[in-house]
Amino acid sequence: QVQLVESGGGLVQPGGSLRLSCAASGSIWRIGAMGWYRQAPGKPRELVAAITNGGSTSYADSVKGRFTISRDNAKNTVYLQMDSLKPEDTAVYYCKASTYQGYEYWGQGTQVTVSS
């Protein structure tokens, strides 16, 4: 089992920044890729950014150049630095861990609200 705990969400003005953290515990040696997803009201959950165990990253087109995903394997933590935030970035952000065996684990989510 893998447990994920997100933190760092909150209310920020347009153009502002936030950094989300996702701390993993449990069977962490099983974890391969990790990612951040988000879900806005009335919309499906979407991939925001992902990072492999080797550090390769990918981003949704809507956040390229504004968001940065990183991973500290020593701390078993993945981060999402979000800059130049827009109102359309408002959503619940979820962390996901994928194991080499093909299992997926999700965190509880953290609310990000971008509003003036």
C-alpha positions as YAML, in Angstrom:
chain: A
units: angstrom
residues:
- id: 1
  name: GLN
  ca: [0.00, 0.00, 0.00]
- id: 2
  name: VAL
  ca: [1.02, 3.58, -0.68]
- id: 3
  name: GLN
  ca: [-0.38, 6.56, 1.18]
- id: 4
  name: LEU
  ca: [-0.28, 10.06, -0.30]
- id: 5
  name: VAL
  ca: [-0.88, 13.31, 1.55]
- id: 6
  name: GLU
  ca: [-1.16, 16.58, -0.37]
- id: 7
  name: SER
  ca: [-0.65, 20.04, 1.07]
- id: 8
  name: GLY
  ca: [-0.11, 23.59, -0.08]
- id: 9
  name: GLY
  ca: [-3.44, 24.52, -1.62]
- id: 10
  name: GLY
  ca: [-5.25, 27.74, -0.86]
- id: 11
  name: LEU
  ca: [-6.60, 31.00, -2.21]
- id: 12
  name: VAL
  ca: [-4.36, 33.09, -4.43]
- id: 13
  name: GLN
  ca: [-4.89, 36.10, -6.68]
- id: 14
  name: PRO
  ca: [-4.50, 35.83, -10.44]
- id: 15
  name: GLY
  ca: [-0.84, 36.00, -11.37]
- id: 16
  name: GLY
  ca: [0.21, 34.58, -8.03]
- id: 17
  name: SER
  ca: [2.04, 31.38, -7.13]
- id: 18
  name: LEU
  ca: [1.50, 28.30, -5.02]
- id: 19
  name: ARG
  ca: [3.54, 25.19, -4.38]
- id: 20
  name: LEU
  ca: [1.80, 21.90, -3.77]
- id: 21
  name: SER
  ca: [3.49, 19.02, -2.02]
- id: 22
  name: CYS
  ca: [2.63, 15.33, -2.02]
- id: 23
  name: ALA
  ca: [4.32, 13.14, 0.56]
- id: 24
  name: ALA
  ca: [4.32, 9.40, -0.01]
- id: 25
  name: SER
  ca: [4.59, 6.72, 2.64]
- id: 26
  name: GLY
  ca: [4.16, 2.99, 2.86]
- id: 27
  name: SER
  ca: [5.47, 0.76, 0.08]
- id: 28
  name: ILE
  ca: [7.32, 3.61, -1.62]
- id: 29
  name: TRP
  ca: [9.83, 1.32, -3.30]
- id: 30
  name: ARG
  ca: [7.00, 0.21, -5.56]
- id: 31
  name: ILE
  ca: [6.40, 3.70, -6.94]
- id: 32
  name: GLY
  ca: [7.32, 4.49, -10.53]
- id: 33
  name: ALA
  ca: [5.71, 7.58, -12.01]
- id: 34
  name: MET
  ca: [3.90, 10.23, -9.99]
- id: 35
  name: GLY
  ca: [1.58, 12.90, -11.21]
- id: 36
  name: TRP
  ca: [-0.71, 15.78, -10.39]
- id: 37
  name: TYR
  ca: [-4.27, 15.86, -11.63]
- id: 38
  name: ARG
  ca: [-7.03, 18.39, -11.14]
- id: 39
  name: GLN
  ca: [-10.77, 18.44, -11.23]
- id: 40
  name: ALA
  ca: [-12.88, 21.56, -11.54]
- id: 41
  name: PRO
  ca: [-16.61, 21.54, -10.71]
- id: 42
  name: GLY
  ca: [-18.59, 19.85, -13.46]
- id: 43
  name: LYS
  ca: [-15.50, 18.79, -15.36]
- id: 44
  name: PRO
  ca: [-13.63, 15.48, -15.60]
- id: 45
  name: ARG
  ca: [-10.36, 14.96, -13.79]
- id: 46
  name: GLU
  ca: [-7.42, 15.87, -16.01]
- id: 47
  name: LEU
  ca: [-3.70, 15.29, -15.95]
- id: 48
  name: VAL
  ca: [-1.70, 18.40, -15.11]
- id: 49
  name: ALA
  ca: [1.87, 17.10, -14.91]
- id: 50
  name: ALA
  ca: [3.73, 13.84, -14.42]
- id: 51
  name: ILE
  ca: [7.25, 12.78, -13.54]
- id: 52
  name: THR
  ca: [8.93, 9.41, -13.81]
- id: 53
  name: ASN
  ca: [11.27, 7.87, -11.27]
- id: 54
  name: GLY
  ca: [14.12, 8.97, -13.51]
- id: 55
  name: GLY
  ca: [12.95, 12.56, -13.60]
- id: 56
  name: SER
  ca: [11.36, 12.79, -17.04]
- id: 57
  name: THR
  ca: [8.44, 15.22, -17.02]
- id: 58
  name: SER
  ca: [5.34, 15.92, -19.06]
- id: 59
  name: TYR
  ca: [2.74, 18.68, -18.84]
- id: 60
  name: ALA
  ca: [-0.71, 19.52, -20.05]
- id: 61
  name: ASP
  ca: [-0.60, 22.19, -22.75]
- id: 62
  name: SER
  ca: [-2.65, 24.53, -20.55]
- id: 63
  name: VAL
  ca: [0.07, 24.70, -17.88]
- id: 64
  name: LYS
  ca: [3.28, 24.47, -19.92]
- id: 65
  name: GLY
  ca: [5.64, 27.29, -19.03]
- id: 66
  name: ARG
  ca: [3.74, 28.10, -15.85]
- id: 67
  name: PHE
  ca: [3.84, 24.92, -13.75]
- id: 68
  name: THR
  ca: [6.86, 22.84, -12.78]
- id: 69
  name: ILE
  ca: [6.75, 19.32, -11.35]
- id: 70
  name: SER
  ca: [9.69, 18.02, -9.38]
- id: 71
  name: ARG
  ca: [10.51, 15.06, -7.20]
- id: 72
  name: ASP
  ca: [12.70, 14.55, -4.15]
- id: 73
  name: ASN
  ca: [13.17, 10.81, -3.89]
- id: 74
  name: ALA
  ca: [15.08, 11.15, -0.62]
- id: 75
  name: LYS
  ca: [12.02, 12.78, 0.94]
- id: 76
  name: ASN
  ca: [9.51, 10.66, -0.98]
- id: 77
  name: THR
  ca: [7.83, 13.88, -2.03]
- id: 78
  name: VAL
  ca: [6.66, 15.32, -5.33]
- id: 79
  name: TYR
  ca: [6.03, 19.03, -5.80]
- id: 80
  name: LEU
  ca: [4.04, 21.17, -8.17]
- id: 81
  name: GLN
  ca: [5.22, 24.76, -8.44]
- id: 82
  name: MET
  ca: [2.43, 26.82, -9.95]
- id: 83
  name: ASP
  ca: [3.23, 30.30, -11.22]
- id: 84
  name: SER
  ca: [1.22, 32.88, -13.15]
- id: 85
  name: LEU
  ca: [-1.96, 31.31, -11.87]
- id: 86
  name: LYS
  ca: [-5.20, 31.96, -13.71]
- id: 87
  name: PRO
  ca: [-8.82, 31.69, -12.54]
- id: 88
  name: GLU
  ca: [-9.20, 28.66, -14.81]
- id: 89
  name: ASP
  ca: [-6.60, 26.85, -12.72]
- id: 90
  name: THR
  ca: [-9.15, 26.72, -9.89]
- id: 91
  name: ALA
  ca: [-9.77, 23.07, -9.03]
- id: 92
  name: VAL
  ca: [-9.13, 20.33, -6.52]
- id: 93
  name: TYR
  ca: [-5.62, 19.05, -7.18]
- id: 94
  name: TYR
  ca: [-4.85, 15.37, -6.62]
- id: 95
  name: CYS
  ca: [-1.58, 13.52, -6.42]
- id: 96
  name: LYS
  ca: [-1.30, 10.06, -7.96]
- id: 97
  name: ALA
  ca: [1.35, 7.40, -7.62]
- id: 98
  name: SER
  ca: [1.66, 4.53, -10.06]
- id: 99
  name: THR
  ca: [3.51, 1.39, -9.06]
- id: 100
  name: TYR
  ca: [5.62, -0.83, -11.26]
- id: 101
  name: GLN
  ca: [2.99, -3.53, -10.72]
- id: 102
  name: GLY
  ca: [0.33, -1.32, -12.31]
- id: 103
  name: TYR
  ca: [-1.51, -0.17, -9.19]
- id: 104
  name: GLU
  ca: [-2.58, 3.44, -8.72]
- id: 105
  name: TYR
  ca: [-2.94, 5.38, -5.48]
- id: 106
  name: TRP
  ca: [-4.53, 8.77, -4.99]
- id: 107
  name: GLY
  ca: [-4.27, 11.44, -2.36]
- id: 108
  name: GLN
  ca: [-7.27, 13.13, -0.80]
- id: 109
  name: GLY
  ca: [-6.93, 16.31, -2.85]
- id: 110
  name: THR
  ca: [-6.19, 19.92, -2.02]
- id: 111
  name: GLN
  ca: [-8.26, 22.91, -3.13]
- id: 112
  name: VAL
  ca: [-6.65, 25.63, -5.22]
- id: 113
  name: THR
  ca: [-8.72, 28.76, -5.80]
- id: 114
  name: VAL
  ca: [-7.49, 31.57, -8.02]
- id: 115
  name: SER
  ca: [-9.62, 34.66, -7.53]
- id: 116
  name: SER
  ca: [-9.33, 38.36, -6.90]
...
